[in-house]
Amino acid sequence: MQLVLASNNRGKLAELQQMFAPLGVQLIAQGELGVGEAEEPFDTFVENALAKARFAAAHTGLPALADDAGLCVHAFGGQPGVQTAHYATRFGYDKGDANNVRALLEQMQGVDDRRAAMVSTLVAVRSPGDPEPLIAVGRVAGEIARAPRGDGGFGFDPVMLLPELGRTFAELPAEEKNALSHRGRASRQMLELMRERWL
């Protein structure tokens, strides 16, 4: 089964390809099919993921899978949330993972409440007008580290500390990260939904 992934994020594609391999699902990045980025005008992960999945399905004719994920910091009322990828631009930095981490650590100077969650919402549609999209949500609670640690993963992985392990996502081997991560949890839910309803 081929699914178009409504993303051009290489890190996300690699993680999801690994997780969906057991179902025999082949994920193809939308950019490989000449599809640009969808608008993401909404304030929630699920609305943006649905918009991205419908856009990719409409432009390719294939079933589509979209992931909208982000970091929700408790002290910031859940922000940056859906604006996670662009977080650094709020503070005059160029868009990018390293700048996002830098901006977050600067904004959290003097903040003692380090609680945060990584959230991944996966939405799959069979067609652009699918009335019953599959929706899976994965969430991992942790804390924002005081400094980046580790060189694996992407995004905020170097500062997303899992207190029970005493390590950040960036310090975990890929298999362990995928087993514990928000995207891993959402993917397992999505695989079950696909087995139950699509296959």
HELIX and SHEET records of a PDB file:
HELIX    1   1 ARG A   10  PHE A   20  1                                  11    
HELIX    2   2 ALA A   21  LEU A   23  5                                   3    
HELIX    3   3 GLN A   30  LEU A   33  5                                   4    
HELIX    4   4 PHE A   45  THR A   60  1                                  16    
HELIX    5   5 HIS A   74  PHE A   76  5                                   3    
HELIX    6   6 GLY A   81  PHE A   91  5                                  11    
HELIX    7   7 ASP A   97  GLN A  107  1                                  11    
HELIX    8   8 ASP A  157  VAL A  159  5                                   3    
HELIX    9   9 PHE A  169  GLU A  171  5                                   3    
HELIX   10  10 ALA A  174  LEU A  180  1                                   7    
HELIX   11  11 HIS A  182  ARG A  197  1                                  16    
SHEET    1   A 7 GLN A  26  ALA A  29  0                                        
SHEET    2   A 7 GLN A   2  LEU A   5  1                                        
SHEET    3   A 7 ALA A  64  VAL A  73  1                                        
SHEET    4   A 7 ARG A 115  VAL A 125 -1                                        
SHEET    5   A 7 LEU A 134  ILE A 144 -1                                        
SHEET    6   A 7 MET A 160  LEU A 162 -1                                        
SHEET    7   A 7 ARG A 167  THR A 168 -1                                        
END                                                                             
